[in-house]
Every structure is written in structure tokens, then in C-alpha cells.
């Protein structure tokens, strides 16, 4: 049985990535959970993802995390704040 794929979006209309739907859903759930009721910097968000997923995830958590984060920004599910360092939050 072929594994389902999803073509991600990019907030700057750059080309998206074709990734496993299962990996996408795993990262999406982890990102949304990490941002529940709080804002996190990029570093804090990715530290959370690595802590939650490294032992359970086959693949590079940082690469997939960045791909899914950009997709969620493009879909207006999460957003980055403007001051530096930028923080991410649920929209």
C-alpha cells in the first residue's frame, strides 16, 4: 500500500515539499500542542519538538519541523510575531 503524501505550502509562495502525510500529521500535532496557550521562540519550539519526538520519529525532526511550521504559517494556523526574537503562536 502506498503511503499518503501531502504537498506543503510556504508562506512566501515558494515551492512546497512533498512529504509523508503521517510525518506531517505527527509534526503538526506536536507543533500545535507545544504552542497551546503560549508563545515560543523558534529555538524553544524546536527544542520542544526534539524533546517530544526524537525517540519516536524516523527522520530529521528539525527539517520536517521547519517544513511543517512553514506550512502551518502559510495556512494561517500559526503566526510569527514581529519583534526579535520572533515568537510563534496559534492564530
N, C-alpha and C positions, 0 to 999 in steps of 0.2 A: 504494500500500500504506500503510495507516495505521500510524503509529509507535506502538509499545507504550508504555503508561503504567503508572506504579506509584503507588499511594496510600501516602504515607509515614505513619509513626506519630510520635507526640510523647510524650516521657517523662512529661508531666503530664496525659496523656489529653485534650489539646486536639486540635482537628481537624488532620488532616494535610494535606499538599499533594499534588495530582495532578501529577506531573512525568514527563518523558520517562524511560523505562527506561534508554535509552542514557546520558543525562546522569547518572542515579542511579548506574549501574554505574561510570562514569568517576570520579565523586567518591568513591564507596565505595572503589574500588581505591586512589585517591590517599591517602585518609584512613588506611586500614589500612596502607599502605606507609609513610606518614610516622610512624605510631605503632609500627612494628615495632621491638621491643627498646628503646623509650624512651618517656618521658612528656613531653608538650609542653603548655605553657600555650595558652590559646585564641589569643592573638596569634601565638605560634610556629607553631601548627598552621596558621593561616590564611596566614601568610607562606609556609610550605612549599607550601600549595595554590596560591597565586598564582604562586609561582616555577615550579612544575611545570606548571600548566595554562593560564596566561593566553594564551599564543600558540596553544594547541591547542583551546581551549574556546569555543564560541559561547554566550555567556550570562554572567551575573554570577556569578563564581566565589564571591564572599562569600555571596550569597543562596542559591545551590544548595548550597554547602558547609555552611552553617548548617542548612539543611533536612535534608540527608543525615546530618550529625552528630547531630542530634536523633533521627532515625530509628534510627541505629545505637545510640544510648543506650537508646531505647525497646525495641529488640530485644535488649538486654543483650550487644551485641558489643563496645562500648566503654563506659568509665565515667569519670566525673569524680571526682577526689579531693576531699576535704573542705576542706583548708586553702586560704587565699587566697594568691596567685592559684591558682585551680583548675587542675589539670593533667588531661589526658586520657590514657588508656592503654587497651590491649587488655584485655579481660576474660578 
